C-alpha cells in the first residue's frame, strides 16, 4: 500500500514548481484550498440588442465549405447554417432532418424520403438533385482536396429516384453512416449557387438550409448570422441575430463577458472558474464531451515495447489525482480511449488503479529499472505540460526517468506522431465526433493507419474488421467489449480522462444548453 498523504504533498510541491515554470501558459491549476472570494466587480448589463446575442469563441476555421475542413470551430457556427439529411439533437439522438424518413433496403442500399417545401437561404429549392450534387462533389475531385472525403468512402453513389427520393448505394456496410450523415461533410449544399459563384466565393459566403443565414464574415474577427425567415421549422429560430466574435485569448473573452460585450463565452479555462462562479450575473455551465486524452506509447521503442512496462506505467500514474488537482475535477476517468458518450464504451472495464508496488514489480520483471523515457507534448498545451511534469514524478517513484520535450503543435501532429518520432510517450487527444468507437479505434490501432505508426495485434485487427462488417448494433457492442478488454491488457496508451467543457453565460440569455460535441444549437435560445 502507498502513503496517500505523502503522495499528495509531493504532488502539490511538484505542481507548484510546474505552475512557476509555465506561468505564461493557459489552464494553470489553482492553489489548493477553498473557493476564492466573490468578485467585487459585477458584470455590466448585456450590450446586445433586443432578441440578439454575441458569443465569444476561440477560433476561426478560415473556410466554411463543409468538405474543406474538419474543425470543431467550424461546427460551432456552421451547425446553425447547414443541415444534413439526418439531425443529431443537443442530446445526441438521431432524428429526421432534411430527410423525413429512411430505410435500409439491404445492407448496402439506404433509401431516403426527402422533406418537401424546404429552401436554401438564396431561395434555391432543396430536392434530390441537391443531395446528389452534394455527394458527387464530396466523393469527387473537389472532395479529394479536403479531409472529409475519407469519412464517406463507404458510399459508392447516390441515385435520384424521384424529386424527393434518393438511394445511397454502398461499397460495403457502414454501421456509423447514419451518424456521419448528420453533420460535417454530409450537410447539403446548393448546386446552382456553387456553380454560379464558384467554390472560393462559397467558402467565404456559405449558403445552407439552416435556421440562420450568414450575412457577414470578417476573417479572424467576426461572423454574423441572421434569422432565416423561411426556415422549415415553424416558429424557429427565436433570435433575430447571433454574432460570433473570434477572441483567441481566454482572459480577453472573460473580460469581454464581464463588461457585457459578449453574452456567452466558449471554453472557460480552469483558472477562471471561481471568477465566473463568484459573479451573480453569470452562470458556469459544464458538459461532458466525447473528447479523450491519453499518453500513447510508441511500442517500437524499448522499454515500452514490453507490455509489462506499459502496464507498469499505467499502474504508476494516479489519474484521479490529475483530474482532481490539475483539471479541478473537470474531467472523467476512462478505461479505454473513448468517453462514456461513445458507442462501444465498456462500463464493466475499470481503469488501471494507482498501485506503486505493482508498477515496481512489473518494471523489475522486465529489467527496465533506470530507463529514460522521452515524453512529447505540444508546446501550446499548458495543461498537458503540467500533466507531463506530474507524470515524470510518478515515473521516478517507480524507477524510471523522464525527459519532457515540447514541440510545435503542427509539427507534432502532422510529422512526429505519424512517423513514429514522438518519443516513447506522447500526448494524444481525439474528438470522437461520431460517438462510435470505430472512429477512434480503427485509426488508432489498425495496422498501417496514419495515426498508428507501429502498434499491431492480430486479434485487434480481427475485431476491428468484424465490427465494421455488420450493422447489427448488439453484435457490434459485443465485439467492442472484447476489443476494449484486449486493448486494456495490451496497454498501448495510458488513458487519462475525457474532457468536460465549460461555458460562461450571461443571465440575459435564456434556454441555452451547452453541446456535448461543440455544435451549438441556437434555435430555441431567447433573451430577457
C-alpha positions as CSV (number, residue, x, y, z in Angstrom):
1,X,0.0,0.0,0.0
2,X,1.2,3.5,-0.7
3,X,1.1,6.5,1.6
4,X,-1.6,8.7,0.1
5,X,-0.9,11.7,2.3
6,X,2.8,11.7,1.4
7,X,2.0,11.3,-2.3
8,X,-0.3,14.3,-2.3
9,X,2.2,16.5,-0.5
10,X,4.8,15.6,-3.1
11,X,2.2,16.1,-5.9
12,X,1.4,19.6,-4.7
13,X,5.1,20.5,-4.4
14,X,5.8,19.4,-7.9
15,X,2.6,21.1,-9.2
16,X,3.7,24.4,-7.6
17,X,7.0,24.2,-9.4
18,X,5.3,23.4,-12.7
19,X,3.0,26.4,-12.3
20,X,6.0,28.7,-11.8
21,X,7.8,27.2,-14.8
22,X,4.7,27.5,-17.0
23,X,3.4,30.8,-15.7
24,X,2.9,32.1,-19.2
25,X,0.7,29.1,-20.2
26,X,-3.1,28.8,-20.1
27,X,-5.1,26.4,-18.0
28,X,-3.0,26.8,-14.9
29,X,-4.0,24.8,-11.9
30,X,-5.3,26.7,-8.9
31,X,-3.8,26.5,-5.4
32,X,-5.4,24.1,-3.1
33,X,-7.9,25.4,-0.6
34,X,-11.5,26.7,-0.5
35,X,-13.3,28.8,-3.1
36,X,-12.0,32.2,-3.9
37,X,-13.8,35.3,-2.6
38,X,-16.7,36.6,-4.6
39,X,-15.7,39.0,-7.3
40,X,-16.3,42.6,-6.3
41,X,-16.8,43.8,-9.8
42,X,-20.2,43.0,-11.1
43,X,-20.8,42.1,-14.8
44,X,-22.1,45.0,-16.8
45,X,-25.6,44.6,-18.4
46,X,-25.5,42.9,-21.9
47,X,-24.9,45.4,-24.6
48,X,-26.5,43.2,-27.2
49,X,-29.7,44.5,-28.9
50,X,-33.1,43.1,-28.3
51,X,-33.5,39.5,-29.4
52,X,-29.9,39.0,-30.3
53,X,-26.8,37.6,-28.6
54,X,-23.0,37.8,-29.0
55,X,-20.8,34.7,-28.5
56,X,-17.1,34.7,-27.8
57,X,-15.3,31.8,-29.5
58,X,-11.5,31.0,-29.5
59,X,-11.0,30.2,-33.2
60,X,-12.0,30.8,-36.8
61,X,-11.9,27.8,-39.2
62,X,-10.9,30.1,-42.1
63,X,-13.2,28.2,-44.6
64,X,-16.9,27.5,-44.4
65,X,-17.1,24.9,-47.2
66,X,-18.2,21.7,-45.4
67,X,-15.9,19.4,-47.4
68,X,-12.8,21.5,-46.8
69,X,-12.5,21.5,-43.0
70,X,-12.6,19.1,-40.1
71,X,-12.5,21.6,-37.1
72,X,-14.7,22.0,-34.1
73,X,-14.6,25.7,-34.6
74,X,-16.4,25.2,-37.9
75,X,-19.2,23.1,-36.3
76,X,-19.8,25.6,-33.5
77,X,-21.0,28.2,-36.1
78,X,-21.9,26.1,-39.2
79,X,-24.4,23.9,-37.4
80,X,-26.8,26.9,-37.5
81,X,-26.2,27.4,-41.2
82,X,-26.2,23.9,-42.7
83,X,-28.3,20.8,-42.2
84,X,-27.9,17.1,-43.1
85,X,-30.4,14.5,-44.1
86,X,-30.3,13.3,-40.5
87,X,-30.3,15.6,-37.5
88,X,-28.4,14.9,-34.3
89,X,-30.0,16.7,-31.4
90,X,-28.4,18.5,-28.5
91,X,-28.9,15.3,-26.5
92,X,-27.1,13.3,-29.2
93,X,-30.1,11.5,-30.6
94,X,-30.6,10.9,-34.3
95,X,-33.9,12.2,-35.8
96,X,-35.2,13.2,-39.2
97,X,-33.6,16.3,-40.7
98,X,-33.8,17.2,-44.3
99,X,-35.0,13.6,-44.8
100,X,-38.4,12.7,-43.3
101,X,-37.6,9.0,-43.1
102,X,-35.1,6.4,-44.2
103,X,-34.9,2.7,-44.6
104,X,-32.2,0.1,-45.3
105,X,-33.4,-1.9,-48.3
106,X,-30.5,-4.3,-47.7
107,X,-27.0,-4.0,-46.0
108,X,-25.7,-1.8,-48.9
109,X,-28.7,0.1,-50.0
110,X,-30.2,3.0,-48.0
111,X,-33.2,4.9,-49.2
112,X,-34.3,8.4,-48.0
113,X,-37.6,10.2,-48.4
114,X,-36.8,13.9,-48.5
115,X,-38.6,16.8,-46.9
116,X,-40.7,18.9,-49.3
117,X,-41.0,22.7,-49.3
118,X,-37.5,23.4,-48.0
119,X,-35.4,26.3,-49.5
120,X,-31.8,27.2,-49.3
121,X,-31.1,30.7,-48.0
122,X,-30.8,32.0,-51.6
123,X,-34.3,30.7,-52.4
124,X,-33.0,27.7,-54.3
125,X,-35.1,24.6,-53.7
126,X,-33.9,21.6,-51.7
127,X,-34.5,18.3,-53.5
128,X,-33.0,15.1,-54.7
129,X,-30.8,16.8,-57.2
130,X,-29.2,18.9,-54.4
131,X,-28.5,15.7,-52.4
132,X,-26.9,14.0,-55.4
133,X,-24.8,17.1,-56.2
134,X,-23.6,17.3,-52.6
135,X,-22.3,13.7,-52.5
136,X,-21.0,13.7,-56.1
137,X,-19.0,16.7,-55.0
138,X,-17.9,15.2,-51.7
139,X,-16.8,11.9,-53.3
140,X,-15.3,13.5,-56.4
141,X,-12.2,15.6,-57.3
142,X,-13.3,18.6,-55.2
143,X,-13.8,16.4,-52.1
144,X,-10.4,14.7,-52.6
145,X,-8.7,18.0,-51.8
146,X,-10.1,18.2,-48.3
147,X,-10.2,16.0,-45.2
148,X,-13.9,15.0,-45.2
149,X,-14.0,12.5,-48.1
150,X,-12.2,9.8,-46.1
151,X,-15.2,9.6,-43.8
152,X,-17.6,8.7,-46.6
153,X,-15.8,6.2,-48.8
154,X,-18.4,3.5,-48.0
155,X,-20.8,5.4,-50.3
156,X,-20.5,4.2,-53.9
157,X,-23.0,6.6,-55.4
158,X,-26.3,8.4,-54.8
159,X,-29.2,7.6,-57.2
160,X,-32.1,10.0,-57.8
161,X,-35.3,8.0,-57.7
162,X,-37.7,11.0,-58.0
163,X,-37.7,14.6,-56.9
164,X,-37.9,13.8,-53.2
165,X,-36.4,10.2,-53.0
166,X,-32.8,9.1,-53.2
167,X,-31.0,5.8,-52.8
168,X,-27.5,5.5,-51.4
169,X,-25.6,2.6,-52.9
170,X,-22.8,1.5,-50.6
171,X,-19.5,-0.2,-51.3
172,X,-19.8,-2.1,-48.0
173,X,-21.9,-2.0,-44.9
174,X,-21.2,1.1,-42.8
175,X,-22.6,0.9,-39.2
176,X,-21.7,4.5,-38.5
177,X,-23.1,6.0,-41.7
178,X,-26.3,7.4,-40.2
179,X,-24.4,9.4,-37.6
180,X,-21.9,10.6,-40.3
181,X,-24.8,11.9,-42.4
182,X,-25.8,14.2,-39.6
183,X,-23.0,16.7,-40.0
184,X,-19.7,18.0,-41.3
185,X,-19.0,16.8,-44.9
186,X,-22.5,15.4,-45.4
187,X,-24.5,18.6,-44.9
188,X,-26.5,19.5,-48.1
189,X,-25.2,22.4,-50.2
190,X,-27.0,24.4,-53.0
191,X,-25.9,23.3,-56.6
192,X,-26.8,26.4,-58.6
193,X,-25.3,28.8,-56.0
194,X,-21.9,27.0,-56.1
195,X,-22.0,26.5,-59.9
196,X,-22.7,30.2,-60.4
197,X,-20.4,31.8,-57.8
198,X,-17.6,29.2,-57.5
199,X,-16.0,27.3,-54.6
200,X,-13.9,30.3,-53.4
201,X,-16.9,32.5,-53.0
202,X,-18.9,29.7,-51.3
203,X,-16.1,29.1,-48.8
204,X,-16.5,32.7,-47.5
205,X,-20.2,33.2,-48.2
206,X,-21.9,29.9,-47.3
207,X,-25.5,29.1,-48.0
208,X,-27.4,26.3,-46.4
209,X,-31.0,25.5,-45.3
210,X,-30.4,26.1,-41.5
211,X,-32.2,28.3,-39.0
212,X,-29.7,31.1,-39.5
213,X,-28.1,32.6,-42.7
214,X,-24.6,34.0,-42.6
215,X,-24.8,37.7,-43.6
216,X,-21.3,38.9,-42.7
217,X,-17.9,37.3,-42.3
218,X,-14.7,39.1,-41.3
219,X,-11.9,36.5,-41.1
220,X,-10.4,36.1,-37.6
221,X,-12.7,38.7,-36.3
222,X,-16.5,38.3,-36.6
223,X,-19.3,36.2,-38.0
224,X,-22.8,37.5,-38.2
225,X,-25.8,35.2,-38.5
226,X,-29.4,36.5,-39.1
227,X,-32.7,34.7,-38.8
228,X,-33.8,32.6,-41.7
229,X,-37.4,33.9,-42.1
230,X,-38.3,30.9,-44.4
231,X,-37.0,28.2,-42.1
232,X,-39.0,25.0,-42.4
233,X,-39.4,24.5,-38.6
234,X,-42.4,26.7,-37.8
235,X,-41.7,29.4,-35.1
236,X,-37.9,28.9,-35.2
237,X,-35.4,30.3,-34.7
238,X,-36.4,32.7,-31.9
239,X,-33.5,35.0,-32.1
240,X,-33.2,37.6,-34.8
241,X,-29.4,37.8,-34.8
242,X,-26.3,35.9,-33.5
243,X,-22.8,37.4,-33.7
244,X,-19.7,35.3,-33.1
245,X,-16.6,37.2,-32.1
246,X,-13.3,35.5,-32.5
247,X,-11.3,36.1,-29.4
248,X,-8.3,33.6,-29.1
249,X,-7.2,34.6,-25.5
250,X,-9.4,33.2,-22.7
251,X,-8.6,36.2,-20.5
252,X,-9.9,38.6,-23.1
253,X,-13.0,36.5,-23.6
254,X,-13.7,36.6,-19.9
255,X,-13.1,40.4,-19.7
256,X,-15.5,40.9,-22.6
257,X,-18.1,38.8,-20.9
258,X,-17.7,40.7,-17.7
259,X,-18.1,44.1,-19.4
260,X,-21.3,42.9,-21.3
261,X,-19.7,42.9,-24.7
262,X,-20.4,39.2,-25.2
263,X,-23.2,37.1,-23.7
264,X,-21.7,33.6,-24.0
265,X,-18.1,32.6,-23.5
266,X,-16.9,29.3,-25.0
267,X,-14.1,27.4,-23.4
268,X,-13.7,28.8,-19.9
269,X,-10.3,27.8,-18.5
270,X,-9.9,26.1,-15.2
271,X,-8.2,29.1,-13.6
272,X,-11.3,31.3,-14.5
273,X,-13.9,29.1,-12.8
274,X,-14.0,30.9,-9.5
275,X,-14.3,34.3,-11.3
276,X,-17.3,33.1,-13.1
277,X,-18.9,31.3,-10.1
278,X,-18.4,34.4,-8.0
279,X,-20.5,36.7,-10.2
280,X,-24.2,36.7,-9.8
281,X,-24.8,37.8,-13.4
282,X,-23.0,34.8,-14.9
283,X,-23.7,31.1,-14.9
284,X,-21.0,28.4,-15.3
285,X,-22.3,25.6,-17.4
286,X,-20.4,22.3,-17.8
287,X,-21.0,19.4,-20.3
288,X,-19.4,16.1,-20.9
289,X,-17.8,15.6,-24.3
290,X,-16.6,12.7,-26.5
291,X,-13.0,14.0,-26.4
292,X,-10.5,11.8,-24.7
293,X,-6.8,12.3,-23.8
294,X,-4.1,9.8,-23.2
295,X,-0.3,9.3,-23.2
296,X,0.2,7.0,-26.1
297,X,3.2,4.6,-26.3
298,X,5.4,4.1,-29.3
299,X,5.6,0.3,-28.9
300,X,8.6,0.1,-31.3
301,X,10.9,1.7,-28.8
302,X,12.5,0.0,-25.8
303,X,11.5,-0.5,-23.0
304,X,7.8,0.3,-23.8
305,X,7.9,-2.4,-26.5
306,X,7.4,-4.7,-23.4
307,X,3.7,-4.9,-22.4
308,X,4.8,-5.3,-18.7
309,X,6.4,-1.8,-18.8
310,X,3.3,-0.3,-20.4
311,X,1.1,-1.9,-17.8
312,X,3.5,-0.7,-15.1
313,X,3.3,2.9,-16.2
314,X,-0.5,2.6,-16.2
315,X,-0.3,1.5,-12.6
316,X,2.3,4.2,-11.7
317,X,0.1,7.2,-12.7
318,X,-2.6,8.5,-10.3
319,X,-5.2,9.6,-12.9
320,X,-7.7,10.5,-10.2
321,X,-5.3,13.0,-8.7
322,X,-4.5,14.6,-12.1
323,X,-8.2,15.1,-12.7
324,X,-8.8,16.4,-9.2
325,X,-5.9,18.8,-8.9
326,X,-4.9,19.9,-12.4
327,X,-8.3,19.8,-14.0
328,X,-10.0,20.9,-10.8
329,X,-12.4,18.0,-11.2
330,X,-13.5,18.9,-14.8
331,X,-12.6,15.5,-16.3
332,X,-13.8,11.9,-16.2
333,X,-11.8,8.7,-15.7
334,X,-11.7,6.4,-18.7
335,X,-10.7,2.8,-19.1
336,X,-10.3,2.9,-22.9
337,X,-9.6,5.7,-25.3
338,X,-13.1,7.0,-25.5
339,X,-15.6,8.8,-23.3
340,X,-18.8,7.2,-21.9
341,X,-20.7,9.0,-24.6
342,X,-19.2,6.7,-27.2
343,X,-20.9,3.6,-28.5
344,X,-18.5,0.9,-27.6
345,X,-17.7,2.2,-24.2
346,X,-17.3,-0.7,-21.8
347,X,-18.8,0.2,-18.4
348,X,-17.6,-3.0,-16.8
349,X,-14.0,-2.3,-17.5
350,X,-12.2,-0.5,-14.7
351,X,-9.3,1.9,-15.3
352,X,-5.9,0.8,-14.1
353,X,-5.7,1.6,-10.3
354,X,-2.9,3.6,-8.8
355,X,-0.6,0.9,-7.4
356,X,3.1,1.9,-7.0
357,X,4.2,-1.6,-5.7
358,X,2.6,-3.4,-8.6
359,X,4.3,-1.0,-11.0
360,X,7.7,-1.6,-9.4
361,X,7.2,-5.3,-9.6
362,X,6.4,-5.3,-13.3
363,X,9.3,-3.0,-14.1
364,X,11.7,-5.2,-12.2
365,X,10.4,-8.3,-14.1
366,X,11.0,-6.5,-17.4
367,X,14.5,-5.4,-16.3
368,X,13.7,-1.8,-17.1
369,X,14.8,-0.1,-13.9
370,X,16.6,3.2,-14.6
371,X,15.3,3.5,-18.2
372,X,14.8,7.0,-19.5
373,X,11.6,7.8,-21.4
374,X,11.2,10.7,-23.9
375,X,7.7,12.3,-23.4
376,X,6.5,14.6,-26.1
377,X,3.8,17.3,-25.7
378,X,2.8,20.2,-27.9
379,X,4.2,23.5,-26.8
380,X,0.9,25.4,-26.8
381,X,-0.8,23.0,-24.3
382,X,-0.2,24.4,-20.9
383,X,-2.4,21.8,-19.2
384,X,-0.5,18.9,-20.6
385,X,2.8,20.5,-19.8
386,X,1.7,20.4,-16.1
387,X,0.4,16.8,-16.5
388,X,3.7,15.7,-18.1
389,X,5.6,17.2,-15.1
390,X,3.5,15.3,-12.7
391,X,3.8,12.1,-14.7
392,X,7.6,12.4,-14.7
393,X,7.4,12.4,-10.9
394,X,5.2,9.3,-10.8
395,X,7.7,7.6,-13.1
396,X,10.6,8.4,-10.9
397,X,8.7,6.9,-8.0
398,X,8.8,3.5,-9.7
399,X,12.4,3.6,-11.0
400,X,12.0,5.3,-14.4
401,X,13.3,8.6,-15.7
402,X,11.6,11.1,-17.9
403,X,12.8,13.7,-20.3
404,X,10.0,16.1,-21.4
405,X,10.1,17.5,-24.9
406,X,7.8,20.4,-26.1
407,X,7.4,20.8,-29.8
408,X,5.4,22.9,-32.3
409,X,1.8,21.7,-32.4
410,X,1.6,21.4,-36.2
411,X,4.9,19.5,-36.4
412,X,3.8,17.3,-33.6
413,X,0.5,16.2,-35.2
414,X,1.5,16.1,-38.9
415,X,5.0,14.9,-38.8
416,X,6.2,13.4,-35.5
417,X,3.3,11.2,-34.4
418,X,2.5,9.6,-37.8
419,X,6.2,8.9,-38.4
420,X,7.0,7.4,-35.1
421,X,9.2,10.3,-34.0
422,X,7.3,11.5,-30.9
423,X,9.4,9.7,-28.2
424,X,8.4,6.8,-26.0
425,X,5.2,8.5,-24.9
426,X,3.2,11.4,-26.4
427,X,0.1,13.3,-25.8
428,X,-2.8,12.0,-27.8
429,X,-6.3,13.7,-28.0
430,X,-9.2,12.5,-30.0
431,X,-12.6,14.2,-30.5
432,X,-14.7,11.1,-31.4
433,X,-17.4,13.2,-33.0
434,X,-19.3,10.2,-34.4
435,X,-19.8,8.9,-30.9
436,X,-18.8,5.4,-32.0
437,X,-15.6,3.7,-31.0
438,X,-14.9,2.7,-34.6
439,X,-14.0,6.3,-35.5
440,X,-11.2,6.2,-32.8
441,X,-10.2,2.5,-32.7
442,X,-9.7,1.9,-36.4
443,X,-7.5,4.9,-36.8
444,X,-5.6,4.3,-33.6
445,X,-5.0,0.6,-33.6
446,X,-5.4,-0.8,-37.2
447,X,-2.0,-1.6,-38.7
448,X,-0.9,0.9,-41.3
449,X,-3.3,3.7,-40.4
450,X,-2.0,7.3,-40.4
451,X,-2.1,7.8,-36.6
452,X,-0.7,4.3,-35.9
453,X,2.9,4.0,-37.0
454,X,3.8,0.9,-35.0
455,X,1.1,-0.8,-32.9
456,X,-0.2,-4.1,-34.2
457,X,-2.1,-7.1,-32.8
458,X,-3.7,-9.7,-35.0
459,X,-6.7,-10.1,-32.6
460,X,-7.3,-6.4,-32.5
461,X,-7.2,-6.2,-36.3
462,X,-9.7,-9.1,-36.5
463,X,-12.1,-7.4,-34.1
464,X,-11.8,-4.1,-35.9
465,X,-12.8,-5.7,-39.2
466,X,-15.6,-7.7,-37.5
467,X,-17.4,-4.7,-36.1
468,X,-17.3,-3.0,-39.5
469,X,-18.8,-5.9,-41.3
470,X,-22.2,-5.7,-39.7
471,X,-24.9,-3.1,-39.0
472,X,-26.3,-5.2,-36.1
473,X,-25.5,-2.9,-33.2
474,X,-25.9,-5.6,-30.5
475,X,-23.3,-7.7,-32.3
476,X,-21.0,-4.7,-32.6
477,X,-21.4,-3.9,-28.9
478,X,-20.2,-7.5,-28.0
479,X,-17.3,-7.1,-30.4
480,X,-16.3,-3.7,-28.8
481,X,-16.5,-5.3,-25.3
482,X,-13.9,-7.9,-26.4
483,X,-11.9,-5.3,-28.1
484,X,-11.7,-2.9,-25.2
485,X,-10.7,-5.8,-22.9
486,X,-7.9,-6.8,-25.3
487,X,-6.6,-3.2,-25.6
488,X,-6.7,-2.9,-21.8
489,X,-4.5,-5.9,-21.5
490,X,-2.1,-4.7,-24.2
491,X,-2.0,-1.1,-22.8
492,X,-1.0,0.8,-26.0
493,X,-1.6,4.0,-24.0
494,X,-2.3,5.5,-20.6
495,X,-5.9,6.5,-20.8
496,X,-6.2,9.7,-18.7
497,X,-9.6,11.3,-18.9
498,X,-12.4,12.5,-21.1
499,X,-13.0,16.2,-21.3
500,X,-15.7,18.3,-19.6
501,X,-16.2,21.6,-21.5
502,X,-17.0,24.8,-19.6
503,X,-19.2,27.7,-20.8
504,X,-20.0,31.0,-19.1
505,X,-23.4,32.6,-19.9
506,X,-24.9,36.0,-19.0
507,X,-28.3,35.8,-17.4
508,X,-29.6,37.9,-20.3
509,X,-29.6,34.6,-22.3
510,X,-32.4,32.1,-21.8
511,X,-32.8,28.4,-22.9
512,X,-29.1,28.0,-23.9
513,X,-27.8,24.4,-23.5
514,X,-24.1,23.7,-23.9
515,X,-23.5,21.0,-26.5
516,X,-21.6,17.7,-26.0
517,X,-20.0,18.0,-29.4
518,X,-19.2,21.7,-29.8
519,X,-22.2,22.1,-32.2
520,X,-24.1,25.0,-30.8
521,X,-27.9,24.7,-31.2
522,X,-29.4,28.1,-31.0
523,X,-32.9,27.7,-32.5
524,X,-34.7,27.8,-29.1
525,X,-32.4,30.4,-27.4
526,X,-34.1,33.7,-26.3
527,X,-33.2,36.8,-24.3
528,X,-34.8,38.7,-21.5
